[in-house]
Amino acid sequence: MEALTGQFEDHHARLLGVLLVTVDRLTAQIHELDRLTARTLEEITTPHDTSGTGAEPAALVSARVLAERLDAVPGIGPTTAQIIVVEIGADMSRFPTPEHLASWAKLCPRTIQSGAKHTAGPAGQGNPWLKGALGEAANAAARTDTFPGARYRRIVKRRGHAKALAAVARPILVIAWHLINDPDATYQELGADWHQRRHHPQDPRPRPPAPGTRPPSRPRPDRSLTVHPPSLGPHAARMLPPALPKVDFPFSPASA
């Protein structure tokens, strides 16, 4: 208020009122869309279990519950979880395996063959809204000290930023398939050192520190000098004086 003293006139007040009305109108529209989104998520439910086992059919799970379950995955927020559920649906029978879902979303590596030459090609466009949400989730997960973050830092060194994000977006989509397909599944973090524990279980080397943290100080090496006797050749050994004969004293030092 003190900064506006002498600088704020009626003309500025009218312009500010117009801007505030615009902000209020957009805020009301956002609230209305959020209400419609929540109602639509309640209407989308998982299908009944028709496996023919004779057991009781599984309880229906709404897409809102599935979105809350996906929110536990690193990098996925409430809005991203809603986009993923809405774009791929709650019925995973159309995708028999996670690989089918990754192929439909165009997150599979593609090989271009021409005779005896094999080159890597682009994965394809796929669903732009789904790939956009997965890209944002992968970009957020890359900054965490989790399994997706460690995967990004391991691949970005040799493949670049774009390919590393695609490599992180694929496991996030695979995790989403399992969480939606199995109503009892929960997300369990593997840890940033999962690759090291899997491939080198007996490796005593500590894992690299998380980004933004200070690495632990290493102990200083022992710099004390150790003098070793020089090794003599056969010619130098002949030049040494003969060893003194061993003398057995008739008394011991203790008795003396």
N, C-alpha and C positions, 0 to 999 in steps of 0.2 A: 504493500500500500504506500509506503514511503517512496518507493522507486517511481510510482505512477503520479506522484504529486507534481502538478504543473506540466505533465506530459500526456495526460489522459483527458480527452475532451469528449463532447457528446458524439462526435462522428466516430471515434474509436469505440464508444459504448454500443452504438448501433451495430457496427461490424462484429463486435464480440458477441452480441446477442444473436446475430445470424449464425455465427459459428457454433454457439452453444445449442441452438435449436437443431442444427445439423448433427451434432454429436448425440443429442438425445434421441433423434429419429433413428440413427444408425444403431445405437445401443438397444432401442426397442426392437428393431428388426433382428438383431443378433439373439436377443432373448427368445423371440418367437421361433427362430430357426433352431435354437437349442431345444425348445420344447417339442417341436416337431421331430427332431432327431431322436430324442429320448422316447417318444411314443412309437416311432418306427422301429427302434431297436427292441422294444418290448414285443412288437408284433412278429419279429423274425425269431424263430425258435428252431432248435435242432429237431431232426425227424425222429419218429419212433424207431425203436430197435425191432426190426422185422427179420431177424436172423433165423427164426423158426425153431428156436431152442425150447419153446414152451414156457419160458420164464416170463415174469411180469415185464411189461414194456418199460423201458427207461423213462425217467421223468424228463419232461421237456425243459430245456435250458434256453433262456432268452439270450439274444445277442448282447444285451447290456451286461449280463453276467460274464459272457465270453470276453467282452471288451475289458471288464475289470480284471479278468484273469490274465489277459495279455499285457496289462499295465505293469505287471511285475517283471517283464523282460527288460533288460538294460537297453536304453535308447527309445523305448516305446512309451509315449505319453497317452493321456486319455483321448485326445483327438486322433492321434495316429492309430490307436487301437480300434477306434470306431471306424476309421477309413478301411483298415485291413479287414475287419469283420464284414462290413457292407460290401466290399469289392469281391471277396472270395466266397461270401455266404457262410451259413452255418451248417450246410450239408456237405460233408466231406466224401460222400459216396461217389461224387463225380470225379474226385481225385483219389484213385485207389492207394497211391503211395505219395510221400512228400516229393519224390522226384517228378511225378506228374504235375504237381502244383508248381514246382520250380520251373518246369519246362513251359507250362502255360503262361507263367509270369515273365518268361524270357530272361531267366537268371541262370541259364546253363551255358557253359562254354561251347562255342561252335567251332568246328574244324572245317576248313575249306581245303578240298583235295583236288589237285590238278595233276594227273599222272602219278608220279612218284613223289610229288611235292605236297607237303602238308603245312598249312599256315593257320594261325588262329584268326578267327573272324569275329565281328561284333555279335553280341548275343541277340539283338533285335529290339524292337520297340516295346511290344507287350502292352499291358494295361498302363497307361501313363499315370493315372491317379494312384494305382497301387505301387508302381515303381517310385513315384515321387515320395510317397509316405515311407516306403522302405529305405529310400536314400536318406531322408531326414533322420530316421531311426538309426541307420548305420553311422551317419556322421556324428550323432550324439553318443552312440555307444563307443565310438573310437576314442573318446576322451575319458573313458572310465577304466578302472583297474579290474576288468572282468575278462571272461573268455573272449567275447567279441572284440574288446579293445586290444587284447594281446594278439588276436588274429590280424587285426588291421595293422598294428605296428610290425608284425612279422612279414606281411606281404608288401606293404608300401615301400619297403627298402628296395625291392627289385622289380616291382610291377607298376608302381605309380599310385597316385591318389585315387583315380577313377576306378581302376581295376580292384584296388583294395576295398573300396566301398561296396562294389558289387559282390566281392567275396564275403563281406560281412552281412550284406542284405540277404544273401541266400540262406545262411543258417538261421537268421531271424525268422524268415518265412517258414522254414522247416519246423522251428519251435512252435510257431503259430499253428501249423497243421496239427501237431501232436496235441496242443492244448485244446483245440477245437474238436478234434476227432475223439479224444478220450475225455469223458466228463470228470474222471477222477484224477487226471494228470495235473501236476503242479510244476512250476518252473524251479529247477535246482541249478544253481550257479556252479560251473565246473572249476572256476578259478583261473586267474591269469597264468598260472604255471602248469596248466593242464598238458600242454604239448611237451614240456620238459619232463613231467612225471610219466607221461606215456612212452616217450621214445628213449628217455635216459633215466630210468627209475633209480639207478645207483649213482647218478652224477652228483658229486659233492658241491658243485658250484652253486652259489646262491642265485636266485632268480633276479632279473633286472628290476630296479625300483620302478614304481609307478610314476607316470609323468607328473611333474610338478612337485615331487618329493626329493629330499636331499639324500643321496646315497650314503650308506654307512661308511665311516672312516675305516680304512684298511690298516692293519698293524704294520709298523715299520719293519723292514727286513733287517736281519742281523748282519751288520757290516763289520763285525770283528774279523781281523786277519788270522788266518790259520796257516802256519809255516809248515810246509811239508819237506822232509829231507830230499835233497836232489838225488836223482837216480844216476848212478855211475856206470859207465860203460866198462867193458872188459879191460881196456888199456889203463883207464884211470884207477881201476880197482887194484892193479898190480903195483901202483905207485904209493898205495897207502902203507903206513908202518905196520909191522906185524903186531897182532894182538898180544897183550901181556898175558903171561901164563897165570892160571888160576891158583891162588895160594890158599891153602886150608890152615887157618889159625887154630892153635891148640886150645884157645879159650873163646867163649862167647862174649859178646858185648854186655850181656846182662850180668855175667859173673864179674866182669871187669868193673 
